Amino acid sequence: MALQGFAVGTIFPGAKYLRGPIRSFFKMSNQSSISSLSSVWLNKYRSRGVTSTCNTPKVAPTAIGDENSLQPEFKIHGKKIKKDKSQNLSPKPITASEKAILNYIDTHGQLQTKEKDRNLKNLLPKQYLRVKTDPTIVYLINTTAAKTFSNAIKAENPDRNSPVLEIQPGLGLLTSELLNTVGYKYLTGLEDNPELATYLASEYNIAVIECSISDIPRYHHLDKHDGGERIHEILNKIKTSTNSNEDRRLHIVGTAPNIGTINFLIRSYATKRIFFEDGLPWNGVTLFLALGSKVHAICTASPESGLVTYRTTSVFCQSLFHFKKIAVLPRDAFIPWDVKDTEVRKGPKTRKIKVVNPDLLTVMRVDINEEAANLIGRENLFAYWYFVREHLYARTNRIIPELEKWCPGCGRRLIRQGFDIYSIFGELTPDEILKLYLQFVSWPEFSYSSFLNAVEKFQTRIEISEDGDH
């Protein structure tokens, strides 16, 4: 074997780059003469434009781009000779998902009814004409779904003079319905695509802010570090009534395909920032959001849903907000399409539970629970958020040992209330967790407990970095 390798390298030095022929060389046991096989190789590669000697292999001038060449691309002296790209100018073939989405737009989008509307498909970003896993931004492409969405909002009898912020209006299908069907007078779009933003501003004469909802936390973080006013500029661009005596609420309309949007709104409310700051030209916020199936399952989960679905977001949403289902939309009405996943969880603590219907989006009206906010105290919302976040990080945390860390000796009170040493936070409903927190802060030893120091440290960490939610 060593002799064969030596002979090949001596007769044809470039053969070490020819992996296929070398493999065939060692497999061909019927070749008795190494030199005869080497001559076959030389004749084969001379026909492809390679001239080989014992010293220096060369490339013939006609090797690259020669139509008669059998192998226009090969390696020599460790360098790869590239193909002539001018010979391959054919357009990239359309994928099956792109074809399916474009066919759906032609069938359900009704964008081909007018000559000017035929170009709307060209405005859609190409990266959204495909299937993605858990997309953060989606665009509405179905006019029927837009009418269903707007009619559900209209049935709630909203104040037409309230400022409205539409998340990712895209082609403006829902924008048109909000202006004409619902009758909103002060509408602002939040669109990060420059071409779509220009189209919306010219077609519907609305104010458009060129950013996405996911950019706002990053802008807020940058403002804290460089003293910028990015968030201030965004809030000032939201159109509002010129009558300062009117008591209005900001209406946020759009889609929340994943849990990130909900976590951002929860954090903003807990920290009283961005849309929930004091001194803004609106008093409170009302949300009309089309929730993805996974998001809806998490926001409305109960302890019986399993420890995987029931989490911090579930408790905070249900204890501090009122959720009302007002409509259901098909998931195919939004692009990019999501990978359909029924997400069946298994395990001893998470029994088999189907938490997702991937074909539907649920439109929810979300209002602030003013009664719960007053019980907690608006200045203590951050402490309550930390309480829920800390103890439901692992839903199997035991209630008595966890609270004993903050207030030693409180276990006897909890036992009298029906808890035992094995009771866990994941078994409590959102209302029971809120009740437990109110009792916790009413204990005499709470005022000098280490819980307050932990809240201050966590608040400092939040101010320094954009830490994610559990």
N, C-alpha and C positions, 0 to 999 in steps of 0.2 A: 504493500500500500504506500509506504514512504517512497519507494522507487518510482511508482507511478506518479505521485505528486511532484517529485523532482523532475521527471521527464516532461510533464506537462508544463511546468513553470519555465523550464529551459527552452523548450521548443516554441512556446507561445506565452510570453510573459503576461499578456492581457487576459489570459484565460481565468485568472483568479476572480475577475469581475463577472464572468459568465457562469452564473450559478446553475442555470438549467443544463447547459451542456456538460458541466462537471459532474452533476448528479447522474446524468445519463451515462457518462464515461465509466463510472464505478459500477453501474448496474449492468453494463454490457459485458458479460463474461465470455461471449463468443469471439471477442477481439483478441487475438493472440499477439498482435504486434502493436505496441504503443505508437510507434512511429507512423504506421499506416493510418491509425485513427486520428493522430495529430494532423496528418496531411488532409484528411477529410475536413477537419475543422478549418484549416487554413483556406481551403478552396471555398468552403461555405461562407466565411466571413469576408473573403476578398470580393465575393459577389455582392456583398452589402456595403462595400466601400471601405473596408478595413484592410490595410496592408500591414502584415506582421513579419518582423524579422526577429533574430535573436537579440537585437539591441533595442530598437525603438519602434513601437507600433505607431502607425500614422493613420490619419483620416483623410481620405481622398476628397478633393474639393466638391465632387458631385454627390457626396454622401447625404448632405442635409438638403431636404426638399426634393430629392430625386424620386420621381414617381415609380421607377422600377425598383427602388430599394425595398427590400423585404422588411427591414427593421430600421426606421429612421431615427429611433431613439435608443441609445445604449450608453454605457459607461466606459470610459477609457482613461487610464491614469488617475482613477478615482474621481473624475469630473463627469457630470451628467450633461450630455448634449441635449438641449431642449428641442422640442418639436416647433415647427413654424406655426405660431398661433393664428397667422393670417389664413391658414387653410381650414380653420374650425370656427367659422363665424355664425353657425346656426344658433338661433335663440334657445334659451333654456326652456325645456319642456314644462308645461303647466302640470302641477301635481294634482292628484285626485281630490285632495281636500279643497284646493283653490277652485277647481272646476265645480265641485259640489256647492261651495259657497256662492260662486257667481251665478250658478243656476238658481239657487234659492233667492238671490237678490232679484233676478229677472222675474221670478214667479210671484214672490211675496212683497218685494220692496216697492213695486209700482213706481220705480224711478225712470221708466221708459215712457211715461205718458206724455211728457213734454220734451221738446227738442233740447232745451237747456238742461233738463234733468238727466239726459242720457250721458252727460259727462260727469255726473256725481260719483259714479263707480270709480272713476279715475282719481278722485280725491281721497279715496280710502287708502290708508297706509298699507303697503303690500305685506308687511309682517303680520297683519291681522287677518289675512286671507288664508288661514291655516288653523290647525288644531293645536292648542296649547294646554299645558297642565296648570290649573289654578291661575289664570291670567289676572293681572291687577287692573287693567283698563279694558273696557268693552265698548262697542259702538252699536247703537240700535239701527237695524236695517229693515225693519218690518213696519209698514205704516199702520197695519191693523193693531199691532201691539202698542204702537204709540197712541192710538185712539183709546185703547183699553186703559192704558196708564193714565191718560189725561182725564178720562171720564171718571175713573176711581178717585182722582184728586178733586174733581169738581163736585162729586157726591159728598165730600167732606165739608163743603161750603167754606172754603178758605177765604181769607181777606184778600181781595184783588189788589189792594194798595200796599200789600206787604212786599218787602224786597225779596227777590227770588234768586238763588244761586243754583244754576244747573250744572251738574258734574258731567264732563265729557259729552257735550251736545252732539258732536260728530257732524252728521249730514243735516241736522236740524229738523228731523222728523218729529221728535217730541217738542222741540222749541216752537214749531208752528202750532202744535196743539195747545201748548201752555198759553200762547198769546191769543189764539182765536177761540178755543173751546173753553178753557178755564177763565180767560180774561185777565191774566196778570198784566200789570202796567209797568212794573219795574223789574225787568229780567236781565240777569248778567250770566254769561257763559264762562265756564272754567275749562278751557281747551288748550292743550299744549302743542297741538299740531299747527304750524304756522299757516299752511294752506287752508285748512278747515276753519281756523280762526278768522282769516280774511274773508272767506266765503260767508260765514255766519254774520259778521259785522255788516257786510254789504247787502246780503239777502234779507235779513230780518231786522236790521237797524237796531241791534242790541249792543251793549258793552260786552267785550270779550277780554278776559284775562288770560294771557298766554302762559299757563302752567297747569299742572295736574294736581289733584287732591293729594297725591303722594309726595309732591314737591314741597308742600306747605310746612311739614315738620322740619325738613332740612333747611328751609329758608329761616324759620324761627330759630333754629340752632345756630345758623351763621350770623344772624342779627345779634345774638347774645355775645358772640365772640369778636365781631368786628364793628359793632355799633351801628350796623346798617338799619335801614327802614323798609325792608322788603315786605314784611307782613303788613306794616302800616300802609304801604302803597296798594297792596292787594285789597285790604279792607276799604280803602277810600274809593276804589274803582267799582265797588258794588253799588248799583243804582238804588237810591232810596227816595222816599217822598220828601218834597221840600218843606212840608208842614211839620215842624218840630214838635207840635203839640199832640200828634197822633201817636197812639200806643200800638206799635207794630212788632211782629215777630219775624225773624228771618226764616224763610222757607228754603231748605236745601233739598233739591230734587235730583235724583240720579240713580245709579246702580252701584251696588257694593258686591262685586263678584267674589271677593275673598274677605277674610276677617280683618285685614289690615286697616280698611277704612273705618270699621266699627271701633277698633282699638284706638285709632287716632282721635275719634270723636269722644270716646270715654276719657282718654287722658286729657283732652282739651277741657272737658267739663270738670274733671276732678281738680285740675290745676288752675281753672278759671283763666284760660288764655285763648288767644286767637278769636274764634267766633263767640266765646263766652266771656270775654273781658268786660269789665265795667266801663261805662262811658261811651259805648257804641250806640249808633242811632237805631237800635232795635232792642226790645226787651224780651229776651228768650229766643229759643230756636225750636222749630218744628221740622221734622225730617219726613220726606216721602221717598223711601228707598226700596228699590227692587233688590232683594237679598238673594244671593246664590244659595243653592240648596244646603251646602255645608254651613254657610253663615247662619241661615235660618235655623238649622238644627242646633247650633251652638247657642244662639241667642235665646231660644225658647226651651232649652234643655232643662230637665229636672233630675233629681238624684236617681230616678229609675232609668234614665237614659244611659247610664253607665259612666264610669269615671273618666273615660276618654273624651266624651262629648261635654259632660257637665264640668265647667271650669270657671275661672275667675270672671271671664267675660259674661258668662251666663248669669252669675249672681249679680254683678253690677248692673247689667242691662235690665234685669227684671225687678231689682229693688229700687232703682233710681229713675227708670223710664217706664212709660206705658206703651206697649206694643199693640197695634190693632191691624189685623189683616184686612186689606181692602181689595186686593186683586191678585190674579195669578197670570204669569206671562210664560210663553214658551222660551226655553233656553236658546233654541236655534234662531230666535229673533235678534240675537246679539252676537257679534264677532269680536275676537276670535272664538270659535267653538271650543268648548272644554272637553278634555278627555273624560268620557263617561265612566264614573267610578261609583259603584254602589257602597263601597266602604263598609264592609261587614266586619265588625270588630270581634275578636275572640279572646278568651282568657278567663281565668277564675273570677277576677274582679270586674271584667267587662264582658258580660254575657253577649251572645250574638244579637246585635241590634242593628237594624238597617236604618242608618241616620241620614241617607241622602236619596233624593229623587232627582237624578241628574237632568231630567227633561224639563224642569220647571224653575222659575224664579218667582218668589213671593213678594208682592208689593206691600210694604208695611208703613203705616203712619206711626211715627215715634214722637211722643211728647215727654217732657220732663215731669217726673213725679214730684210736684211741688210739696206735697204733704211729707214725703220721706226726706226731701231736702231740708225742710224746716225742722224736722225732728233731729236730724243729724247736726244741722247748723251749716250754713254755706261755707263758713270759714273752716269747718272740720271735714269737708268732703275729701280732702287729700288724705287725712288720717284714716277715714273709712276705706278708701281705695287701697291704702297700704295694708290695712287689717285683712281685707278680703284677699288681696294679692299674696300676702305672706303666708296665710294659713291654708289657702287652696292651691298653692303651688304643687303640693302633693296632696291630692284629695283624701289620702289615707292618714293624714296627720290626725293624731288623737287630741280631742278637745281639752281635756283636763291637763295633760302634761304640757301642751303648748301654752295655755293661759297661765299655768303655774310659773312659767319662765318670766312672765311679765309681772305677775302679782302673786308671790308665794303665799300659800295658804288659802287660795281662793277655791280649791277643789271641793271643800265642804259645801260651799254655796251651790256649786254646780251639781253635786250629788243630790242635794235637796230639791233641785229643779228637775231631777229625773235623768241626769247624765250619769254614766258609769265610766270606768277606766278604759273601756273599749270603744266608747263613742267617738266617731270620726267626723270631721267637717264635711266630707263628701256625702254624708247621709242627711244633712240639713238642707231645707229648702231656702231660697233667697230671703223670704220673709223671716224665717227662723234665724238666719245668720244676722240679719239686720237687728232683730230683737236681742240676740246675744251680744252684739256690739254695743247697743245702747245700755245694756246692763253692765257690760265691761267698763265703760267709761264712767258709770255712776258709782263705782266702788270707791270707798275713801282712799285706798292706797293707790288708785290710778294716777292721782296728781303728782306723785313722786316715783312712778314706775319707770323702768327702763324703756317702755314702749314709746314714750315721748321723745327720748333721745334717738331711738331707732328711726322714728318718722323724720326727724330733722336731718339725720344723716342720709336717709333715702331721698329726701327732697333736694339736698345738696347734690347728690349724685345725678338726679334727674336734670338739674340745672346745668351740670357739666357735660353730660353726654345724653344722647337720645337712646336710652335703654329701652329694649323691647318689652312687650307685655307677655305674661304667661298665658 
